[in-house]
Amino acid sequence: MKIDRKSIQTPLTDASVRMLRTGNHVLISGVLYTARDAAHRRMTDSLLRGEGLPVPLRGQILFYAGPAPAPPGRASGAIGPTTAGRMDAFTIPLLAEGLKGMIGKGPRSEAVRGAIRDHGAVYFAAVGGIAALLARCVLTSRIAAYPDLGPEAVHRIEVVDLPVIVANDCYGADLYEEGVAANRPAFP
């Protein structure tokens, strides 16, 4: 079976988000920012206090990951997705600030799926367990905010052809729900 892959470049535009549909295989190139739980909490707390964000999120993608230290000759160590649902409590304010994409693993809450639709954004799923392979897509990596968080600091990474799948598109479709429905046993 031939897989139809779409290639996109960051920052994302409304047009690039609208061309993506749930189930599409996508190769992302450009700048991404990594952020996990503690960084998300700090960013949303900053917004609640009326302060700005430490990194520009308009049109950007947040990768829910904490890269491992880089081995010699590499820009990054292993970099794999963490469970996206842990970021759900912090996601909606970031979408309101112009965040256009997120990369993680696992389903999103109904509220976040609605906000993805309302803000014209997209949620990508990355395969867990292949963090060492994903690290090969990273060209550069540097800490961009919250260095005191160590590996969970916000990193600015530049990637080429990072493979992901559209899990939630801007039209409200959900790959996880579709997968369950398509594979539900046919019992009376």
N, C-alpha and C positions, 0 to 999 in steps of 0.2 A: 504494500500500500504506500503510495506517495503522499507525503505530508506537505500541505501547502503552508509555507512559512512566510510571514510578513516581517519585514525589517522596518524598525522605527528608530528615530533619532530623538534624543532629548535636547532641549526641553520639549515636552508634548504640547501640541496645539489642539484646539477644539476639533479641527479637521482630522488630525491623526487619531484622536480618541474615538471619534464617530466612525472611523473605518474599521474599528476592531469589534469583533463579535465573540461572545462566549465560545470557548473551544478552539479559537485560533491559536496556532503556535506562532510565537513572536520572538524575534531576535532584537534585543535592545542594544543600541550603541550610544555613547555619550556620557554625560555626568549624572551620577546618582548620589543620593545621600543615604547612609545607613543610620538606623535609629531603632533602639529597642525600648523596653518599658520605661526605664528611668529617664531616658532622653525625651520620650514622648510626654511624660509627666512634666518635666521642666519646661518644655515648649508650650504646653497648654497652660501651665501656671503663669508663664510670661504673658501670654495673650490675655488671661483673666486679669492680670495687673495692668493691662494696657501698654505693655512693653512690646517691642518688636521681637521677631524671631532671630536666632543666631545665624541662620542660613536662609538664603532666598528659596522659598518653596513654590512660588508661582510657576506653574507649568512643569514642576519637577516630579520625580518619583522617589519615594522613600522605600528602601529595601530593609525589611525587618531582619537585620543580621548584625552580628558583631564579629568583624573579621579577626581571625587569629593572627598572631605576629607573622610577618613575612619571612620565609626562609631565604637564604642567600640567592640572589639572582631573580627574585620574584617581587612583584609589587604588593602582593597580599598573601597571607596564609589562607587556610580553608575559610570559606565564606558561604554559609548555608542559611536558608530561611528559618525563622522561628515562627511559632504559632501566631497567626494574625489576630485571632480573637482576643489576645491579651492587649492589643492596641485599640480595640474597639471603643473603649471609654474615652480615648483621646483623639480619635480620628476625625470626628465631625468638625471641630473647630479648625483643624488643619486643612480640611477640604474647603472650608469657608475662606481660608487665606489664599486659596489658589492651587493647592496641591492637586495634581492631576492623576497620579498613579501611585500604587503601592504594590510591593512584592512580598509575599509571605507564603505560609502554608496553612491549609485548613480553611473552613468556611467563615464567613463574616456574619454578624448579627443582622437581623431584619432592619434595624435603625441605620446601620452603616450601609447596607445595600441600598436603602432608600436615599441616603445622602450621596452615594456614588452616582446614582441616577440624577438626583436633583442638581448636583454640581458638575455634571458632565465629566466624570472621572472614570477610572478603570482600576480593577484589582487583578493582579497577575499572581498565579500560583507558580512557585518554583519547586522543583522536586527536592525533597529532603534526602539526606544521605549521600549527596554527591558534592559536598562542599569543596573538596579538593579539586574536583573538575571545574566547578564554577569559578574558583580562584584563577584559573587559567584565562578567564575572560577579562580580568582586572589588569588594566595598563598602568594606572597610578592610584595611589591611596595616601591620604593624609588626614589627620584629625582636623575637623572643621569647627567643632564646638564641644564643650564639656569634657575637657581632657581628664578631669578628676574621675570620670566614670570608667577609665581604663579601656578595656576592650569594648565596652558598651558606649563609649563616646560616639558622637556623630562623626562619621568619616565622609569625606568627599572622595568618591571613587570615580574613575573613568573606566568604562567598560566597552568591549567590542563583542557584539553577537552573544550577549547573555541570553540563554534560552529560558523562556517562560511560556505559560499558557494563560489565556484570558479566562479567569474564573468568574468575574462579574463585569459585565459591560455597562456602558452608560444608558442602555435601554432597559435595564432591570433584570436581565437574564442571569441565572445562577448555575454554573457548571456542576456544583455539588448537588443541587436539587435535581437537575436534569439527569445526572448519573444515577442517583438513587431511583428515580422514576423509571428510567430505562432498564434497570436491572432488578426491579421488584419482581419477586416470584408471582406467577399467575395462579394464585389460589382463589377459590370461590369465596 
